[in-house]
């Protein structure tokens, strides 16, 4: 399960918004109920629930020339005993991990719910604190459950949150699908006017038939419909699974430098998936 794309930020079809709408202006539903949630309230040092999460491992670069090796150990993915899951990106020199460029310089973590939980529609959100620094690339995103049969980008990809340290005030929300992937993707951004890494934020989508709405802290900054994908297929009416990861390096975030604080940590307070009066849960 690779994030098989090189996301060129300058080529994203994006809408940058600094004002935005309030939570009341979102595509809210009359009723919603949480159908799947992770609160990460375990003891310090414990890993994730293997009945709910899988690890993606390896140092292939994931189609983006990323520099980290994803491990399946608690040194890179563990709860902190304070209600957070911590994905830690560490500098490893020397080490025994092999990456696409040789011996890996960094280790990190990437977890996902493929085969264990998928969802069609509804609000999906995480409260998280991203790390700041050149080259860092945390993400909260989803891939279609048919990835294994149709491949990427035909399966569809919904990036609920991406952040790169070289644009410290900006959060990205993006769709990738057939005919609009990589640098030709469809998405929007929100400039917070201050570093995103300064505080916890709630990153969310409200997803319904023919509509995906992105919000940060309840404020809408982008929405996409079938008209947004420029005559290409809209591939977001089937179940998707959830992914959390912290990457480093590659064309989109750029490479780290001496100013990059390491180890870097992505803190996730919770992940909530809800259903509403317009769609039911799957998986």
Legacy VTK file of the C-alpha trace (Angstrom):
# vtk DataFile Version 3.0
C-alpha trace
ASCII
DATASET POLYDATA
POINTS 283 float
0.000 0.000 0.000
2.136 2.849 -1.229
1.443 6.539 -1.476
2.446 6.221 -5.108
2.692 9.782 -6.275
4.969 12.774 -6.368
2.932 15.747 -5.253
4.285 18.928 -6.855
2.870 21.725 -4.741
3.110 24.362 -7.428
0.996 22.237 -9.753
-1.820 21.419 -7.341
-5.165 22.707 -8.538
-5.866 24.466 -5.265
-7.892 27.182 -3.653
-6.077 29.124 -0.926
-8.363 30.634 1.687
-7.356 32.757 4.665
-10.797 33.705 5.891
-13.092 30.722 5.544
-16.516 29.716 6.657
-17.719 28.799 10.100
-18.740 25.345 11.228
-22.386 26.315 10.724
-21.761 26.732 6.992
-20.421 23.214 6.457
-22.363 20.340 4.928
-23.712 19.422 8.359
-26.286 16.648 8.797
-29.281 16.523 11.061
-27.803 13.717 13.151
-24.501 11.904 13.451
-23.188 9.049 15.551
-19.605 7.884 16.025
-19.248 4.423 14.481
-15.484 3.953 14.904
-13.080 5.786 17.144
-9.573 5.670 18.568
-8.819 7.668 21.705
-5.246 6.405 22.315
-5.612 6.351 26.089
-3.268 3.420 26.672
-0.244 3.333 28.986
2.964 5.027 27.895
4.996 2.906 25.497
2.166 0.660 24.325
1.581 0.209 20.624
-1.584 0.393 18.579
-4.331 -2.235 18.654
-3.337 -4.837 16.044
-6.994 -5.799 15.621
-7.610 -2.300 14.255
-4.347 -1.183 12.654
-1.783 -2.557 10.214
1.787 -1.346 9.726
3.196 -0.454 6.334
6.944 -1.113 6.464
9.941 -0.547 4.240
12.108 2.109 2.630
10.902 2.123 -0.975
10.309 5.882 -1.036
6.596 5.233 -1.640
6.733 6.749 -5.118
7.801 10.118 -3.680
11.540 9.662 -3.036
10.847 9.805 0.699
13.871 9.186 2.903
12.446 7.235 5.856
12.173 3.532 6.568
8.796 2.640 8.073
9.137 0.204 10.970
6.535 -1.735 12.950
8.011 -1.062 16.373
7.022 1.060 19.340
10.152 3.182 18.941
8.345 4.825 16.036
4.638 4.337 16.877
3.547 4.303 20.510
1.099 5.857 22.934
2.483 8.431 25.344
0.268 7.751 28.369
-1.230 11.233 28.056
-3.978 10.405 25.584
-1.963 10.632 22.369
-0.518 8.305 19.784
2.966 9.479 18.847
4.487 8.751 15.441
8.180 9.533 15.836
10.596 10.208 13.007
14.151 9.535 14.126
17.541 10.042 12.600
19.282 6.666 12.430
22.969 6.627 11.677
24.286 4.036 11.360
21.514 1.472 10.995
20.662 -1.776 9.264
17.614 -0.566 7.332
17.832 -0.537 3.543
16.173 2.282 1.582
15.909 2.971 -2.128
18.975 5.239 -1.895
21.111 2.949 0.281
21.327 2.700 4.071
18.360 4.566 5.532
19.025 7.790 7.382
15.624 7.965 9.110
12.965 5.694 10.595
9.289 6.519 11.085
5.832 4.941 11.196
2.845 4.481 8.942
-0.336 2.721 10.109
-3.557 1.959 8.257
-6.856 0.113 8.626
-7.059 -1.834 5.327
-9.010 -5.061 5.796
-9.957 -4.075 9.360
-12.054 -0.952 8.960
-13.413 0.907 5.956
-15.994 3.645 5.704
-18.317 5.041 3.072
-19.375 8.666 3.757
-19.835 10.558 6.967
-17.669 12.960 8.977
-14.111 11.705 9.506
-11.767 13.662 11.745
-8.591 13.569 13.790
-7.295 15.940 16.429
-3.560 16.142 15.965
-0.446 18.252 16.442
1.927 18.216 13.491
5.697 18.700 13.760
7.320 21.709 12.115
10.595 21.676 10.215
11.988 21.563 6.703
11.416 18.261 4.950
8.759 16.955 7.348
5.504 15.621 5.856
2.803 14.345 8.249
-0.486 13.155 6.773
-3.964 11.880 7.681
-5.501 10.363 4.574
-7.535 7.576 2.955
-7.299 5.143 0.041
-10.064 3.213 -1.692
-10.608 -0.357 -0.539
-10.318 -1.548 -4.159
-6.675 -0.459 -4.355
-5.476 -4.047 -4.752
-7.718 -4.718 -7.752
-7.713 -1.420 -9.669
-4.492 0.211 -8.467
-3.708 3.836 -7.745
-5.053 6.394 -8.611
-8.133 4.549 -9.933
-8.941 3.544 -6.343
-9.092 7.191 -5.304
-7.214 8.996 -2.552
-8.608 11.526 -0.081
-5.966 13.529 1.763
-7.798 14.873 4.804
-4.664 16.642 6.040
-1.188 17.078 4.682
1.373 19.480 6.082
4.892 20.271 4.912
7.368 22.157 7.031
8.522 24.463 4.243
5.060 26.140 4.238
4.621 26.352 8.015
1.296 28.216 8.072
-0.549 26.084 5.500
-2.580 22.889 5.617
-3.506 20.955 2.458
-6.622 18.932 1.559
-6.536 17.015 -1.728
-8.180 14.451 -4.016
-6.224 12.125 -6.302
-8.031 10.063 -8.920
-7.742 8.869 -12.514
-6.721 11.862 -14.639
-6.026 14.147 -11.650
-3.246 12.697 -9.540
0.172 13.794 -8.363
0.917 17.337 -9.509
-2.420 17.481 -11.348
-4.523 16.767 -8.252
-7.584 18.671 -7.063
-7.413 20.353 -3.695
-7.421 23.376 -1.466
-5.322 24.979 1.234
-5.848 27.017 4.379
-3.285 29.536 5.594
-3.690 29.909 9.350
-1.531 33.023 9.597
0.645 31.238 12.159
2.557 27.936 12.182
0.203 24.960 12.046
2.629 23.110 14.312
2.042 25.537 17.190
-1.048 23.743 18.495
-3.430 20.817 18.172
-6.012 21.182 15.401
-9.023 19.152 14.277
-8.564 18.070 10.658
-11.752 16.733 9.070
-13.817 15.959 6.024
-17.572 15.756 5.743
-18.101 13.214 2.973
-21.406 12.459 1.278
-22.525 11.347 -2.202
-20.897 13.626 -4.805
-19.394 15.939 -2.178
-16.306 16.148 0.049
-15.918 19.160 2.362
-12.616 19.895 4.161
-12.457 21.749 7.474
-9.885 22.699 10.052
-11.147 23.379 13.575
-14.697 23.352 12.181
-14.017 25.993 9.524
-14.489 25.006 5.891
-11.710 25.787 3.424
-12.443 23.608 0.376
-15.140 21.435 -1.160
-15.089 19.134 -4.168
-17.854 17.670 -6.334
-17.825 15.651 -9.568
-17.611 18.981 -11.420
-14.268 19.648 -9.705
-12.444 16.752 -11.369
-12.595 18.279 -14.863
-14.580 15.560 -16.627
-12.575 12.712 -15.115
-14.133 9.872 -13.073
-15.394 10.669 -9.571
-14.206 7.631 -7.595
-15.428 8.462 -4.073
-18.638 6.471 -3.770
-17.151 3.297 -2.299
-15.460 2.478 1.035
-12.020 3.834 1.946
-9.544 2.921 4.688
-7.626 5.304 6.979
-3.877 6.034 7.048
-1.654 8.015 9.436
2.031 8.590 8.759
5.002 10.896 9.129
7.354 11.086 6.139
10.476 13.102 5.379
12.009 14.295 2.131
11.006 14.186 -1.505
9.955 16.863 -4.004
6.785 17.996 -2.203
8.151 18.693 1.311
11.762 19.157 0.187
14.658 17.647 2.031
15.586 18.218 5.675
18.481 20.468 6.635
20.420 21.442 9.718
17.421 23.381 11.046
15.073 20.367 10.993
14.324 19.366 14.607
14.837 15.644 15.136
13.380 13.481 16.414
10.095 14.846 15.089
6.735 13.769 16.445
3.204 13.663 15.051
0.768 13.538 17.989
-2.739 12.166 17.393
-5.237 12.757 20.190
-8.083 10.867 18.533
-9.597 9.642 15.278
-13.402 9.709 15.001
-15.492 8.317 12.157
-19.186 9.106 12.171
-22.187 8.258 10.108
-25.194 10.466 9.514
-28.752 10.437 8.284
-27.518 10.366 4.667
-25.059 7.471 4.771
-24.377 4.338 6.745
-21.128 2.739 7.905
-19.306 0.092 5.929
-16.860 -2.351 7.406
LINES 1 284
283 0 1 2 3 4 5 6 7 8 9 10 11 12 13 14 15 16 17 18 19 20 21 22 23 24 25 26 27 28 29 30 31 32 33 34 35 36 37 38 39 40 41 42 43 44 45 46 47 48 49 50 51 52 53 54 55 56 57 58 59 60 61 62 63 64 65 66 67 68 69 70 71 72 73 74 75 76 77 78 79 80 81 82 83 84 85 86 87 88 89 90 91 92 93 94 95 96 97 98 99 100 101 102 103 104 105 106 107 108 109 110 111 112 113 114 115 116 117 118 119 120 121 122 123 124 125 126 127 128 129 130 131 132 133 134 135 136 137 138 139 140 141 142 143 144 145 146 147 148 149 150 151 152 153 154 155 156 157 158 159 160 161 162 163 164 165 166 167 168 169 170 171 172 173 174 175 176 177 178 179 180 181 182 183 184 185 186 187 188 189 190 191 192 193 194 195 196 197 198 199 200 201 202 203 204 205 206 207 208 209 210 211 212 213 214 215 216 217 218 219 220 221 222 223 224 225 226 227 228 229 230 231 232 233 234 235 236 237 238 239 240 241 242 243 244 245 246 247 248 249 250 251 252 253 254 255 256 257 258 259 260 261 262 263 264 265 266 267 268 269 270 271 272 273 274 275 276 277 278 279 280 281 282
